[in-house]
């Protein structure tokens, strides 16, 4: 592809009406924006530098037509069209990219894009604003993308930027511009709109360009953005976007399956080995996620030995796992939290193309379950199997309903194991919900109700767990145990699709790995 050949690119941007992969810049709009002068002439895209991978520069990561791994430029355009179709006449949606967060001074954290912004644009750089509205010509949409311009001096330090021209040529914006001019551009767009949909709020300002302007009651121009917003109907975008994001496309499910497969294999490989410290197991899992094909970890892992497993979000991961000699000859202290007879709970997962997977497995540090461990583990596993089988559309179950089924199953099983299940026993032993939605976020589509029946294309976790306090109320054989078993599952019409099946979980299979 010759980058910057404007007449050809504008023809390519004619909106395809059929599915399938399309070349970069192959999605278009019924009303073309005024063309800007190409800054790259006819340089090959492979010879240019962008702020994120494109097929021409990273063919080992993206196939032709993909804007991000696994997701085509066409699919991003279809998402924007779907959003525009539910907006009122002359209504616009405004989304701000995430900003770079700093640990201290000039030391920054890994950048993670705002999920709603990424879902609609595929653009993975900070300091950008997207505006999406309904086209007046037909049922299509208009897409504006304002971002950081190319700057060789800054890019020498911070890495490549895609730049204003790439917003049009690669990311298929109808109009683009420098983020520094965002107040002027938004003043124009908001002034012409009937309603504004956004999740930026004066009560929760952030460092993103649009949020700063939205939160400010002052403006360089008295008739500018702050004044215009005061006069407009401003409504939240989250609920609208949740409804669109909650049903995953085949491409999204494929990405989540890749993440699940790679992560599941990492778990099984980890169970084959003996571990002396939580941090060693943590490092192994995170390395294997990437080595098996993921981009990074989806979240900070929980690796909890012994009683640490009773802390749901234990992420210190700094304790010893067994009293043994390590590979460098250091003897673990005798007062380590976990001993060879204890369990280790690992809650971790990889991310591929910004889509995550969420897995928890619990297994014996020694490789062999004790009888009480096996009994409690199998009770939880049986509940999980039942709940996964109910994650299908034809069962008409909601996550809340399946949670209630899990509670009943666990209560019955624990009673049979000698637990006193009176009073608040179940709330103490099983303090969290059975599952949550997953996708671009670990807890995807925040605010989405768990009361509605599951639909084809929704992806959820199923994660029953029991955490037994070390007190006299509970049977002595189980005190201090924490066991959770979690898989990522996609809802289908007649059966669930388990995305993380490579992580073994049957007692016999776990023990066989170290036999």
C-alpha positions, 0 to 999 in steps of 0.5 A: 500500500502506498501511504498518503495517496489521497484519491485512491484512499478516498475510494477505498474509504467507500463503506463496504456493505458486506462483512470480511476483512478490509485493508487499512483505511478501507472503511469510509463515510457517506460524507467525506471531510475536507481533505488535508494536504498529505504530509507523507507524500507517497511514502510506503507505510512500511517505512513510516512510524506510528504510535501503535502497530499496523499491518504494514509495519508489524505483519507478524502481529496484524493481518491485512485489514486489521486495525488492532490484533484480531479486529478489522477496521471495518468492525471498528466502523460498524461499532461507531455506526451502531452507536450513532444509530441510537443517538438522537438527531444531531446528538454527539458522543464525546470520548476521551482517551486515557492519559499517561499516569506517572509513578514519580517524576518522569517515571510512568506506568504502562499505558492502558487505553480507556476501554470505551474509547478503544472499543470505538476507535482502535486508537491506542495513544494517550491525549486524544478525543473522539467525537461521533455523530449521526450523518445527516446524509443517511444512517451512517456516522461522522467520526472526528479524532483529535490527537497529538501531532507528529513531533520528531523531537518529542518522539525521540524521547517518548516513542512514535506518534501516529499523527493527524494525517494517520487519524484520517488515513489509518483510523478512518476519521472524517476529520482530525486535528491537533489535540491542542485545539480541542476547545475550539473544535469541541465548541464548534461541534457542541454548538451544532449538536442537540444533545451531548453524550459523555462520561466525563464529569465535573465531579470526577475530573481527570487529566484527559484533555476533554475531562479537564475542559468539561470540569472547568467552569472557566474558558479562554473564550467566554462563549466557548466549551464550558458555556456551551455545555451549560446550555446543552443537555448532557447525558451519560454515555456509559449505559448506551455503550455498555449495551453495545459492548456487552455482546461480543462479536466473533472476532472479540470472542476469538481474541478472548479464546486466544488469551484463555488458551495461552493463559490456561497452558501457563497455569498447567505448566505452573502446576507441573512444578514445585514452587518455594515462593509466591513471587517465583510462581507469579513471575513464571505465570506472567512470563508464560502468558507472554511466551504463549502469545499474550501481550501482557498480564490482564491484571495484577495476579493473586498468588496466595499460599496457605491462609493468604488465600482467604484475602480475595485480592491478596496481591503482595505475593511475597510469602514462602510457599513451602519449607524447602531448599530453593534452587539457590540453596536458601532454606525457607523460614520455618514460620512461612505462612504456607507449608508443604501441606497447604494449597496455593491459590493463583488468580491471573490471566493474560491479555491479547489485543486488549481483551482479557481472560480471568482464571483461578486455580487452586492446587496443593503445594506438594502436588498431592491433595490431602483428604480434607482438601480434596473433599472441599475442592471437589465440592466447589468444583461440582458447583462450578461445573453445574453453574458453567452448564447454565451459561447458555441462552436457552436456559434463560438464567441471569448471573444473579440466578446462577449465583443463587444456584451456586449458594444452594449447591455450596450450602448443601455440600458444606453441610455434608462435610460437617459445616454448621451452615446456620446464620451468616455462615454462607456469607462468611465462607462465600463472600463474593458474587459467582461471576462478572462480565469480561471483555476489554476489562476484567470487570467489563461494562461497569454498571451492567445489571447481573439481573438480566438473562444471559444472551448469546455473545456475552462473556462471563466468569464463573468462580465459586470459592470457599474461604474458611476462617481459622476459628473454632466455628468451623471443622478443624480439618478445613480451617485456614483453607481458601479454594476458588476455581474460576473459568472464563465462559462465553454464552452460546445458545445451547451450550457454554464455550469455556475459553480457559479449558487448557488450565486443568482442574480435575483432582486426578489431572492436577496430581498426575502433573507431578506424579 
